[in-house]
Structure formats: structure tokens, C-alpha cells
């Protein structure tokens, strides 16, 4: 439906700027709209109503019905500038901005939409949508057919007039419904998702009916070919969007996140996709909201568009653009025209028919698919909100000369009143809709996922030279990222060929020559004789790539490729191989890793060093510096493996994982990783909490009563066990009492033949080196199995 014809070519010299006076009026009106919308929205919330009620009311207050702010502002501008204001131009500019708010609200609705749940409830949503359209459409058509002639436009067709009124009666407003459900915190419930799906179907059918009726008015006949083309376009858009489109959207966000990164880039990409898709659907006469909604759903399935980014987008939308949209919708209402007795009577009758028709249709549809009594009433309450969609129908009817100004005011009033009525009706009916156990578990699971550490990890960085420790780190990452939307980047840092070690990696030439890596200060290898390279000692097959020192430099490329190959082998079967990246050292290896890690959610470091001197760094100089200076979560993987048996030992089956916990947030983050690995490896996770018993020389005569501490410990391990069960892992729980908890953990790991220890901790402030705390360091130094330490906060 093209309301404005735009020339294909415009001479820039003919372009005119918006007059200064109209810009002043526009900014003043936007100030009032946002102020009143947010202010009355907060007032509505104080009375237990969703903010959308106050936002819609703000437009009515500022419109011609009460304050007449548009005209008053225009008069003030004319008084101060001496020039009049073309209100129609200003209203059009406000309409453009309100459309942006509508699109952003629709995108947010899509982000909150559970596609899998909607597909599982597709039958229910379709039946409810059809019934909620048919009943009010039929009642609205019959009502309009018998209205007095005075309500028909001069020379207008009774049939077209009746069809326009019927469409207006039957349509619903998905933005208003979504905003109400969001304000009430009910959008994730089953009925909320079904209501959204039914509302979207309702809207889509409504737009098709509107296109049909508008075509009938323009041509005087029903254009079946146009209807068929619209339905075909809809099928193609939905089919392509939810198949090829899903993969394309994910690819675009991965590309943007990898090469640009940041919330601004992702939000910009979201808006570009939504506006672009909206342009396509609008050009096909399917309306821009459908395209924006589809993009919102698709982006909501992309792990790279994380909850924090969605929250930023939500705050901007709900605090600025959505209030302007709702307030602008209310500006069109002129209650003065409804005070005439005949018009008031018709308006009251029309409102009753619209509300009752939608209630009856929704209720009948809900009962037909097996929903309960109160669920049917709740569906009717939600779908009754018509909002700006009905206003658009009324505006089209007025533009085409089908509706009189009186009938236009009646339809707009119904749109606003039904939107204002919906929240209190939902607030009354919602508590009477019981929540099933399945629904409760799903919502709790989704809430945990929102707060999940692992769920927020979309990109992992693994610096590597292919040594034993980074290979084992890859061995752990394999089951961790399998079947998850997590991208792993294996990064090889190319160091300078000066025989010097930057801490994390030994010089590749030295490694090929068989030299033991030295510290960056030239002090030689670590005191215990182990390699200080975070990737461990050079694997024998790497050294064999060069016959002698003269060929070492030419073989470095082969070493790089071989290092990536070893990491990929340890990862096992994956849906997609890891990204590989080679970076030249910039300043130092630590600087290079720190710079690269800012674009990742988790940095995993393989570390061979287990320094036992408390005055010396626990790890190599580079790893120590990375841990001290990084602002991102890290996981350090340290193994006792060395020599020819290293590769065989790291390939051994994981049967038992020890998970020490004190119940802290970072312990839970480590638990998520442990359970994710155990689930894929069919390993048992032993959750242990050690109650700290006072040393013998600090006790009083009587044995201290530790029953309360033991009880708290049992609650801690049980809570972690619940998480393990939810993630599908087999768990055991242990509460020990010891005056040396760290020694007890090491002893327990040895006694139970543990294959891996995973610990959560935080970086402690210390001046000279990275410090995890005495207990974590004791376990790292003394355990005879690999240890992974997760530092997330």
C-alpha cells in the first residue's frame, strides 16, 4: 500500500531543509511526549498497572482532548519566532520517530520469543488466532452494516465501510500485548508465548485483510491475484527466514563479533538487519513489523547476542522510543467529537462489540485446543489490546475516504481504550491461571541460563604452541564446547628469534633445537627443572619436523601448522573446527595475549610450571602477568605430564572429577564447567566441601562443636549437586572436616584416583605476583593429576 510516491532521482539543489520553526515545535513536542509518557508511566506503575497504560494516556492528555499541546506549542513557537508552524509536517516527523519506536519494540518482542515453544504450540496459537479474528470480524461487519448513513463517508460504499470496521474490530496489537506482558513479567509463560504467537498470526491476517479491503476500495473489485501474491510472499519470507535466514544471521553476528566486537556493533547490526528485513516485508505489503519481528526471533537464537547486549537494547527501547511511540498513538484521539449523543452511543456499542467479540473468539479458540477456563479469558484479555495497529487501519480508512472523522475517532478511541483496559483485566485473570510443573521448571531453567557463566561464553581463546598442557586444555575444551554455540580460537604467538622466552612460549627455534626454554630475564629454567612454557615441553613430533638447527627457521611454518593440528586432534569431533590465528608479538607475549583476550569471554592457558617456592611466581612470568592484568575470565590448566608418556596419559578416559566448593559464585562457575565436561565424558563429579577445623594448639579443652558448619557444608554440596543433576551429570557429595583443607583435597584426589580437579577461585590482591590463595596454590603444587583453575570474577 503506497501512500507516498517518491521520485527515483532528486536534484540536490531542489531539496529543502525543514523550516526552523517546525524543528523547534518538533523538539518541544518530543520533550513533552517523553516527559509525560515516562511520568505517567511511573504513576501507572505506582497503582499496580503496567507503564504502557500511562504512556498511552500521556498522548490523550497532550492531544486535542485535554491540553491540546500540539496547538499550544505551535502557538508558542509562532509567538516567539513570528512564523507559523505547519502542524502536519511536525506530526509526520513524530510519526517517523514513533515508527522507529514501534520497530524497536517489535525487535525486543522477537528477542523475548521462544521459537521452539511457539512451534510446539503452533496448533493452539493458530486455532486461537483464527477464532479471535472470525468472531469480532463477523460482529463488526454486522454492526457497521446497520449503522446510520451519517457515519458513512459521502459517496462511500456500504460494503467497503463495513469491511474496514470489521478489520479494525478483529485486529490485535502485538507491540502493546508484548509491552504489557513484559511489564508484568509474564512474557516467558506458556500463555504469554501462545498469546504472542496468536497475536502475530492475528496481525498478519489483519494486514492481508486490510490490503484486500483497501484494494477493493481503490478498484471496486476483489483482487484475488493480489491476495494470492501476498500469501505466497508471506510463505516465502517465513520459509527462507527460518531456514537459510537463521544461518545467515548467525554468520553475520559471528563475523561482526570477531572483527569488530562490542555491544554497539551488535546492536547496530541488529537494527540494520531489522530495518532491512522490514523494508523487504513492507515492500511486499506484509508490513515492516513482520520483518522486524522475524529478525528479532532469529537474533534471539544467536549466542553472540548475549543477555547483557539485549539488556542494553531493552533499556534504550523501553525508556525512550517505546514511550514516544505509545504517547504519539494517543495524540490522535479527540474525545470532544465523542460527546455528541449519537456518536457517543455508537462508540459505546462499538467498544462493547469489539471487546466481547475478541473475548468470545479467544475463549472459544482456547477451549477448542484444550486450555482451561481462565486461560481462555486471559487470552481474550491479552488479544483485546489493539493499540497503534487499529489506529493505522483507521488512518488508512480516513486517507482513502472510507471513514468519516467521527468514525475515525471512534475506532482510534477503541484502540486506546482496549489497550488501557487490557492490563487491569490481565492483572485480574493472570493469578487464576495455574502454572504447571513443566512450565515452572522451564522458566526456572531459563532464568538459570540467563545467570549462567557458561551460557554467557560465546568465544574462547586458547594460546598454544602445541605443547602438552595446551593439548590437555584442548582435551577438556572438546566436551565443553561440543553441541554448544561456542567458538574456539587457537592462537599461535610468533615470538622473536633471539633465543629469548617471553614467558608463555619458548622460542620455536630453541624448541626445535631441543633447548630448554629460559626466562625472559635470562635466569634459565625453573628451579624444579620443568619447562616454564605455558604449553609445556616441546612434543617430540614437533622437534622431528626439523633435522637440524639450519633447517629450523624454514620449518617454523610447519611447526605452526602442526601445533594447530595437535589442538584440533585433542578437541575431538566438533560441529565446526576451531578458528586458527597467528599473531606476531607486540611488545611481549603477555601484551599480545592481553590485547587479544579483550575480544573473548574466556581465555584458557595451558601451564606447565608449578613453582613450589612461595616467593616465586606459581606460573611462568607471562602467565603470571596475564592473570594479574586481564579483566576477562580465565582458566589455567596445569598437568603433571612430561616425557614420552604425556600424550598417552592425556588421552586417558575421564572417569572421576573432583570439585572442591565453598558455595561462592566463582565456585559455581567452575561447577558449570565440571558438569558440562562430565556430562559429555560420562564421568562422575565428586563435590567436596571441607569444614575448616581449628588447629589443635588453638582449641580449648573441649572438642569444638562443628555440627552447624557441617550442616552448612551439606547444604552447599547439595545445592551444587542440584545444578549437576539439572545439567545431566552424575554426582557424589562429600563433606570433610580438617585443620588443613588443602591437604585433605590433595589426599582425597589421590585416594579416590581422581583424573581431574576443577577449582573456582578469584584473583587475590598481591604486589609481586598472581595469587589464587594458599589452598588453591597448594592443590596446584601437590596434586598428582591435572588441575584446572577457573577465575571468573
ABEGO torsion letter per residue (X at the ends): XBABBBBABBBAAABBBBBAAAAAAAAAAAAAAAAAAAAAAAAAAAAGBBAAAAAAAAAAAABAABAGAAAAAAAAAAAAAGBBBBAAAAAAAAAAAAAAAAAAAAAAAAAABBAAAAAAAAAAAAAAAAAAAAAAAAAAAAAAAABBAAABBBGBBAAAAAAAAAAAAABBBAAAAAAAAAAAGAAABAAAAAAAAAAAAAAAAAAAAAAAAAAAAAAGBBBAAAAAAAAAAAAAAAAAAABAAAAAAAAAAAAAAAAAEEAAAAAAAAAAAAAAAAAAAAAAGAEAAAAAAAAAAAAAABAABBAAAAAAAAAAAAAAAAAAAAAAAAAABBAAAAABAAAAAAAAAAAAAAAAAAAAAAAAAAAAAGBBAAAAAAAAAAAABAEAAAAAAAAAAAAAGABBAAAAAAAAAAAAAAAAAAAAAAAAAAAABBBBAAAAAAAAAAAAAAABAAAABABBBBBBAGBAAAAAAAAAAAAAABGBBBBBBBBBBBBBBAGBBAGABBBAAAAAAGBBBBBAAGAEBBAAGBBABAAEBBBAAAAAABABAAAAAAAAAAAAAAAAAAAAAAAEBBABBBBBBBBBBBGBAAAAAAAAAAABABBBBBBABBBABAABBABBAAAAAAAAABABBBBBBBBABBEAAAAAAAABBBABBBBBBAGBAAAAAAAAAAAAAAAAAGBBBBBBBBBBBBBAAABBABBBBAAAAAAAAAAAAAAAAAAAAAAGBBBBBBBBBBABAAAAAAAAAAAAGBABBBBBBBBBBBAABBBAEAAAAAAAAABABBBBBBBAX
